[in-house]
Amino acid sequence: MLKKIVLFLAIITLISCNATKSPIVTTKAISQSSKKTAVRASKKKITEKTTAEEKAIEEKKEQKNEIIESTSRTVVSNDIIGNYISLYKDIAMNNMKVYGIPASIILAQGILESGAGRGDLAVTANNHFGIKCHVDWTGESVRHDDDSSQECFRKYKEPAESFKDHALFLTGRSRYSSLFSLSKSDYQGWAKGLRRAGYATDPRYPEKLISYIERYNLGQYDSQVLGINYTRTENQPIRVANISSPSGVYYEVQKGDTLYSISKKYNLLVNELKQKNNLSENNISIGQKLIVK
């Protein structure tokens, strides 16, 4: 009997000891869990970084590069050309006001002749229009290969001087005088006239200028100076005059316009349009201003 009592007490003591033991924490499991979390976070960062890099590469690919060839061969992006326009549009518009040369033509020539400011002459001599020395030049000069080897080109202290000299060059030579009888909004006429007057020997010179004007919406700066509204549709810009005048609102005739097409724009009959403008025939010309309201 005593043995049974002793055995019973021993069993109770053993059970009591097991009940008071602390639970065992497996540090290995926690460590593995932390490692997995860290790996997932690291993978996420790498994925995000890769995605950002891929996006940057794609954006870079979307930028269109082109080669501008004039006095030098220059590779530029559309962003570079856009920055060039932003830098010099105010100078171009001011020169249009003072000298009567369309701002669109000034900017297009600057883009083409200077490689949007990245060409050799623009960088070394601030010469943005490829103007050679000629006999009347007394300022600084640089030598550069063009039609012939090591020709003399004008050098300026800053680009603004080049823009001013370009205006003086065109206004001071009789061979360009016919340009100033053209409408200031007729950039196509100006582009072709520059080539005919001998500004450039490249037969595609007018086409290149017109391309820059239409692709980069340069006609808007002519419109700002002329005080008319400018609306671009597809690739061909259309200028609608909105001049405050006792006579009403004017529309400036563009290439391809007819009395019928203009009348449709302003909900007029052709006869009404003719009566407003005292026209006896249907013939109209580019740059002609018609009363439409």
C-alpha positions in Angstrom: 0.0 0.0 0.0 2.8 2.4 0.9 4.5 1.6 -2.4 1.3 2.6 -4.3 1.1 5.9 -2.4 4.7 6.7 -3.2 4.2 5.8 -6.9 1.1 8.0 -7.0 2.9 11.0 -5.5 5.8 10.6 -8.0 3.4 10.6 -10.9 1.7 13.8 -9.7 5.1 15.5 -9.2 6.2 14.6 -12.7 3.0 15.9 -14.3 3.3 19.1 -12.3 6.9 19.7 -13.5 5.9 19.2 -17.2 3.0 21.7 -16.9 5.2 24.5 -15.6 7.9 24.2 -18.3 8.1 27.2 -20.7 7.3 26.6 -24.4 10.3 26.2 -26.7 10.6 28.9 -29.3 12.2 27.8 -32.6 14.5 30.6 -33.6 15.3 28.8 -36.8 11.8 29.1 -38.1 11.6 32.8 -37.3 15.0 33.4 -39.0 13.8 31.6 -42.2 10.6 33.7 -42.2 12.6 36.9 -42.0 14.9 35.8 -44.8 11.9 35.1 -47.0 10.5 38.6 -46.3 13.8 40.2 -47.0 14.2 38.3 -50.3 10.7 39.3 -51.4 11.4 43.0 -50.6 14.7 42.8 -52.5 13.1 41.3 -55.5 10.4 44.0 -55.5 13.1 46.7 -55.5 15.0 45.1 -58.3 11.8 44.7 -60.3 10.8 48.4 -59.7 14.3 49.5 -60.7 14.2 47.4 -63.9 10.8 48.7 -64.8 12.0 52.3 -64.3 15.1 51.7 -66.4 13.0 50.0 -69.2 10.6 52.9 -69.2 13.5 55.4 -69.5 14.9 53.4 -72.4 11.5 53.3 -74.1 11.1 57.1 -73.7 14.6 57.6 -75.1 13.7 55.5 -78.1 10.6 57.5 -78.7 12.6 60.7 -79.2 13.1 61.1 -82.9 16.6 62.0 -84.0 17.4 63.6 -87.3 20.5 64.7 -89.2 20.7 68.4 -90.1 23.1 69.1 -92.9 24.1 72.7 -93.8 27.6 74.1 -93.1 28.1 71.0 -90.9 26.5 67.6 -90.2 24.6 67.6 -86.9 22.5 64.9 -85.2 19.7 66.4 -83.1 16.5 65.2 -81.4 13.1 66.9 -81.5 13.7 68.0 -77.9 16.8 69.9 -78.9 15.0 71.6 -81.7 12.1 72.5 -79.3 14.6 74.0 -76.9 16.2 76.0 -79.7 12.8 77.4 -80.6 12.0 78.4 -77.0 15.4 80.1 -76.7 15.1 82.3 -79.8 11.4 82.8 -80.6 11.3 86.2 -78.8 14.3 87.4 -80.8 12.7 86.2 -84.0 9.4 87.9 -83.3 11.1 91.2 -82.4 13.1 91.0 -85.6 9.9 90.4 -87.5 8.4 93.6 -86.0 11.5 95.7 -86.7 12.7 94.3 -90.1 9.6 92.6 -91.6 11.0 89.1 -91.9 8.6 86.4 -90.8 9.5 84.9 -87.4 8.8 81.4 -88.8 11.4 81.9 -91.5 14.0 83.3 -89.1 13.5 80.3 -86.8 13.5 77.7 -89.6 16.7 79.1 -91.1 18.3 79.2 -87.6 17.4 75.5 -87.1 18.7 74.4 -90.5 21.8 76.6 -90.7 23.0 76.1 -87.1 21.9 72.5 -86.6 19.5 73.8 -83.9 22.5 75.5 -82.2 24.7 72.4 -82.2 26.5 72.9 -85.5 30.2 73.8 -85.7 29.7 77.4 -86.7 27.0 78.0 -84.0 29.3 76.6 -81.3 32.6 78.1 -82.3 31.4 81.5 -83.8 27.8 82.0 -82.6 27.0 82.1 -86.4 23.4 80.7 -86.6 22.7 81.5 -90.3 25.8 80.4 -92.1 26.6 83.9 -93.3 30.0 84.2 -94.9 32.3 87.1 -94.6 31.8 88.8 -98.0 33.8 91.9 -98.8 31.9 94.3 -96.5 32.6 92.3 -93.2 35.0 94.0 -90.8 34.3 91.9 -87.7 35.9 88.7 -86.5 35.8 85.6 -88.6 36.5 81.9 -88.6 37.5 79.4 -91.3 35.3 76.5 -92.1 34.9 74.0 -95.0 31.7 74.6 -97.0 31.3 74.8 -100.7 35.0 75.3 -100.8 37.8 74.5 -98.3 38.4 76.9 -95.4 35.9 79.6 -96.4 35.6 82.7 -94.3 32.5 82.9 -92.0 31.4 85.7 -89.7 32.0 85.4 -86.0 29.8 87.0 -83.3 30.1 87.6 -79.6 26.6 86.1 -78.9 23.8 84.5 -80.9 21.6 87.6 -80.7 24.2 89.5 -82.8 23.9 86.7 -85.4 20.1 87.1 -85.5 20.4 90.9 -86.0 23.1 90.5 -88.7 20.8 88.0 -90.5 18.1 90.7 -90.6 20.5 93.3 -91.8 21.9 90.9 -94.4 18.4 90.3 -96.0 17.2 93.9 -95.8 20.5 95.4 -97.0 20.8 93.5 -100.2 18.8 94.3 -103.3 18.6 90.6 -104.4 16.3 89.9 -101.5 14.1 93.0 -102.0 11.3 91.0 -103.8 10.7 89.0 -100.6 9.4 92.0 -98.8 6.5 92.4 -101.2 5.2 89.0 -100.0 2.7 88.6 -97.2 4.4 88.2 -93.8 2.3 85.0 -93.4 3.3 83.5 -96.7 6.2 81.4 -95.3 6.2 79.2 -98.4 6.7 82.2 -100.7 9.6 83.4 -98.4 11.2 80.0 -98.3 11.2 79.6 -102.1 12.2 83.3 -102.6 15.3 82.8 -100.4 16.4 79.9 -102.6 15.8 81.9 -105.9 17.7 84.9 -104.5 20.7 82.7 -103.9 20.8 82.4 -100.1 21.5 78.6 -100.4 22.6 76.3 -103.2 20.6 73.3 -101.9 17.7 72.7 -104.3 15.7 71.3 -101.4 16.3 74.4 -99.2 12.7 75.7 -99.4 11.3 72.2 -98.7 13.4 71.9 -95.6 12.4 75.3 -94.2 8.7 74.6 -94.8 9.0 71.3 -93.1 10.4 72.8 -90.0 7.8 75.5 -89.9 4.9 73.1 -90.3 6.3 70.3 -88.0 7.1 72.7 -85.2 4.2 75.0 -85.6 6.4 78.1 -86.2 3.6 80.0 -87.9 2.1 80.7 -84.5 4.9 83.3 -83.9 4.0 85.1 -87.2 0.4 85.2 -86.0 1.4 86.7 -82.6 3.2 89.5 -84.3 0.4 90.1 -86.9 -2.3 90.0 -84.3 -4.2 87.1 -85.8 -5.4 83.8 -84.4 -3.6 80.7 -85.5 -5.2 77.3 -85.7 -3.3 74.2 -86.9 -5.3 71.4 -88.6 -3.4 68.3 -89.6 -0.1 69.3 -91.3 -1.3 72.5 -92.9 -1.7 75.6 -90.7 -4.6 77.9 -91.2 -4.5 81.5 -90.0 -7.8 83.2 -89.2 -7.6 86.9 -88.9 -9.3 88.4 -85.9 -8.3 92.0 -86.2 -10.4 94.6 -84.4 -11.5 96.9 -87.1 -14.6 99.1 -87.8 -14.9 97.1 -91.0 -15.3 93.8 -89.2 -13.3 90.5 -88.9 -10.8 89.6 -91.7 -9.6 86.3 -93.0 -6.2 86.1 -94.7 -6.2 83.9 -97.8 -4.0 80.8 -97.6 -2.7 78.4 -100.3 -5.6 76.2 -101.5 -8.4 78.5 -100.4 -11.3 79.4 -102.6 -14.2 81.7 -102.1 -16.4 78.6 -101.6 -14.2 77.1 -98.9 -13.9 80.4 -97.0 -17.7 81.0 -97.2 -18.3 77.5 -95.7 -16.0 78.3 -92.8 -18.0 81.4 -91.9 -21.5 80.1 -92.9 -21.7 82.6 -95.8 -22.9 82.3 -99.3 -20.3 83.0 -102.0 -22.3 86.0 -103.2 -22.4 87.4 -99.7 -18.6 87.1 -99.4 -18.1 88.8 -102.7 -20.5 91.6 -101.8 -18.7 92.2 -98.4 -15.4 92.6 -100.3 -16.6 94.3 -103.5 -15.4 91.4 -105.6 -16.7 91.0 -109.2 -14.9 87.8 -109.8 -14.0 84.6 -107.9 -10.3 85.1 -108.1 -8.4 85.5 -104.8 -4.7 85.5 -103.9 -2.6 84.2 -101.1 -2.2 86.9 -98.4 -5.3 88.8 -99.5 -7.5 89.9 -96.5 -11.3 89.3 -96.9 -14.0 90.7 -94.6 -15.9 87.7 -93.3 -18.0 89.3 -90.5 
